Amino acid sequence: MHQPLVLWLLACWCALAATIVVLNKLVGQSFRQSMCPVMQAIMQHPVIAADGHTYERAAMEQWLRQHNTSPVTGCQLARTHLISNVLIKCAISTHQDMQ
């Protein structure tokens, strides 16, 4: 096998393992991890901010209109671009489907 293919397969395996761990934790624990730290409610459209934390999109967009800092750490954010957190959205949906 070529080294890039092996590295890609290893990265895929690690991502899958991480996904399984997160899903198990969300399903097996209290639903705390699915709560937005800004609005204290279950996220419908989770996004990752530059601080690495996950927030509800609407709450974080509103926060960023008034602040340039992280709501969790208080540190200045390097950028304001938000990225959809598909993994958490899937985990929340899975947990809700199991209820």
N, C-alpha and C positions, 0 to 999 in steps of 0.2 A: 504494500500500500504506500501511497505517497504521503509524505509527512503532512501537507496541508489537509488532506482528507482525514487523516487520523486525528489531527487537532480539531477539525470541525466536528467529527463524531464525538470526541471527548467533550467539547463544549455543549453539544446537543444533549448528551447524557447528563451533564452537570445541570443544565437548565431544567431538564425533566425531573431530576432528583429534587431540585430546589422547589419546583412547582408542587410536587407531591408532598413535600414537607409543609409548605405553606397551606395547601388545601387541608391536610390532616390537622394542622393546628387550628385553622379557622373552623373546621367542622367539629373538632373535638373540644374546643375551649369555649369560653364565653365569647361573645361576638365583639369584644372590645376592639380588635384590630380592624374591623370594618367600619368603625366610627370615625368620622372626620374630626380632627382635633380643633377645628375652628367652630363648626356648627354643632358638634356633639350629637350627630345623628348618623344613621347608616348611609353610606355613600351610594349614590346611584350612578355617578359618572366620576370614578376616582381618577386622579391625575397625580403624577410625581412632579414635585417642584425641584429647584436646584439644590435644596437642602437635603434631598433624598427621602423626604417624608411624603406620604400620600394624603391627599385632601380631596374633598368634593370640589369639582370644577367650579361651580358657581360661587361657592364660598371663597375659594382661593382667588378667583378673578376679582371679586369684590375687595378682598384683602389687598391685592396688589394695586388697586386703584388708589389706595390711601397709604400704602407702606412699601418699602423696598427691603424689608427684613422678613425673616422666617417667623411664622406665628409660633413655632415650637421652640426654636433655639434663640430667637432674637437677633441672630447674626444677619448681616447684610447678604442678600442673595446675589450671586454672580450674574444671574440672568433671570428673566421673568417668564421664559418660555415654559409651558406646561406640557407634559407628555402623558397621554392616556396610559393608565395602569391596567392593562388587559388581564393580567394575572389576578389581581385583587378583584376586579369586576367579575371574572369567572368564578372565583372562590365564593364571593358573596351570592352570586346566582345559584351556585351549587348548594350552598347552605340553605338558602331560601326554598329551593326546590325540595329539600329533604324534610322541611318542616311540615 
